[in-house]
Amino acid sequence: MTQSNARTGKTAPARSPPTASCPASKTTITKTDAVDVRNLPDQSLIHMRASYRSETGCAPPHVSKQLRDVRRGAETMRLKAIRAEAEAQTAKDQAVAARHADLATKARALGAQHREHEATLNEVMQDRRLWDKLTEGSRQLAVQAHLEFRRRHPDRKIRPLESAEPKAPEESLPEPGWLAELNEQRRVFREELDEGVLEAAHQRHAEPEGV
């Protein structure tokens, strides 16, 4: 997850906490119309409410803003390189020409780095869209269970649903050390999909018998 600085060419990380332990596989989509929370006991509603945090804790980070910033930074570096190359060719002084040529080389290198980060962020967003699709049903059930529990107990102080979704920090750091962490998070998410680790929870949410 990156945030580019168009002036400096530096890429800011959007590091996320270690991937939460996901409840079960998201290879099966929960069908919310198969469950009527009005017929469930309180304990089932409590369990389903709690699942909201674990579901959101498994979400790949939402990096659309960082992706836009990286693309903007890559384009900025491309234009800087073109300008520096043109000034190097028209410079009458050899030292000035060499300085512009060096700037062009650095801009090209930074642009290539931005494009590499763009590819990684684009993959993260693909994972995010997959997660959103596969967990939509179970997250909706959690919301429905929460609302039903509040309806049954209007006098109780009930905390709102809390999301454990990772956030992208805004601080600027020049070194892309976040990239390895991001790739590790993607690897864990993909392994859980491949191994079917997430499937059982969605089946439990679809058939929450006496939990």
BELCORDA-V182791 format. One record per backbone hydrogen bond with DSSP energy under -0.5 kcal/mol. NH is the residue of the N-H (numbers start at 0). CO is the residue of the C=O. E is the energy in kcal/mol with one decimal. If there is no record, write none. Layout:
nh-><NH/NH>
co-><CO/CO>
e-><E/E>
//
This chain:
nh-><2/4/5/8/11/11/13/19/21/24/24/29/31/33/34/36/38/39/43/44/45/46/47/48/49/50/51/51/52/53/54/55/56/57/57/58/62/66/67/68/69/70/71/72/73/74/75/76/77/78/79/80/81/82/83/84/85/86/87/88/89/90/96/97/98/99/100/101/102/103/104/105/106/107/108/109/110/111/112/113/114/115/116/117/118/119/120/121/122/123/124/125/126/127/128/129/130/131/132/133/134/135/138/139/140/141/142/143/144/145/146/147/148/149/150/151/152/153/155/157/158/168/168/172/176/178/179/180/181/182/183/184/185/186/187/188/189/190/191/192/193/194/195/195/196/197/197/198/201/201/202/203/204/205/206/207/208/209/210>
co-><11/9/3/4/2/9/0/56/19/195/197/133/29/30/31/34/35/36/40/40/41/42/43/44/45/46/47/48/49/49/50/51/52/53/54/55/60/62/63/64/65/66/67/68/69/70/71/72/73/74/75/76/77/78/79/80/81/82/83/84/85/86/92/93/94/95/96/97/98/99/100/101/102/103/104/105/106/107/108/109/110/111/112/113/114/115/116/117/118/119/120/121/122/123/124/125/126/127/128/129/130/131/134/135/136/137/138/139/140/141/142/143/144/145/146/147/148/150/152/155/156/14/166/170/174/175/176/176/177/178/179/180/181/182/183/184/185/186/187/188/189/190/191/192/191/23/191/195/24/197/198/199/200/201/202/204/206/207/207>
e-><-2.3/-2.4/-0.7/-3.0/-3.6/-0.5/-1.9/-1.2/-0.7/-0.6/-7.6/-0.5/-0.9/-1.4/-1.5/-0.7/-2.1/-1.3/-0.6/-1.8/-2.6/-2.1/-2.5/-2.5/-2.1/-1.2/-0.5/-1.3/-0.8/-1.1/-2.6/-2.4/-1.9/-0.6/-1.1/-1.3/-0.8/-2.5/-2.2/-2.3/-2.4/-2.2/-2.3/-2.6/-2.5/-2.1/-2.3/-2.3/-2.0/-2.3/-2.3/-2.3/-2.0/-2.4/-2.8/-2.4/-2.1/-2.4/-2.0/-1.8/-1.6/-1.2/-2.5/-2.3/-2.1/-2.3/-2.3/-2.1/-2.0/-2.3/-2.1/-2.3/-2.4/-2.3/-2.1/-2.6/-2.5/-2.2/-2.1/-2.4/-2.0/-1.9/-2.3/-2.4/-2.0/-1.7/-2.7/-2.4/-1.6/-2.0/-2.3/-1.6/-2.2/-2.5/-2.4/-2.0/-2.9/-2.7/-2.0/-2.6/-2.1/-0.6/-2.4/-2.2/-2.2/-1.9/-1.9/-2.7/-2.9/-2.2/-2.5/-2.4/-2.5/-2.1/-2.1/-2.1/-1.5/-0.5/-1.3/-0.9/-0.5/-0.6/-0.7/-0.6/-1.3/-1.6/-0.5/-0.7/-2.5/-2.5/-2.0/-2.0/-2.2/-2.2/-2.3/-2.1/-2.6/-2.5/-2.1/-1.6/-2.7/-2.7/-0.7/-0.6/-1.7/-1.4/-0.7/-0.9/-0.5/-1.0/-1.6/-2.4/-2.6/-1.7/-1.5/-0.6/-2.2/-0.7/-0.5>
//
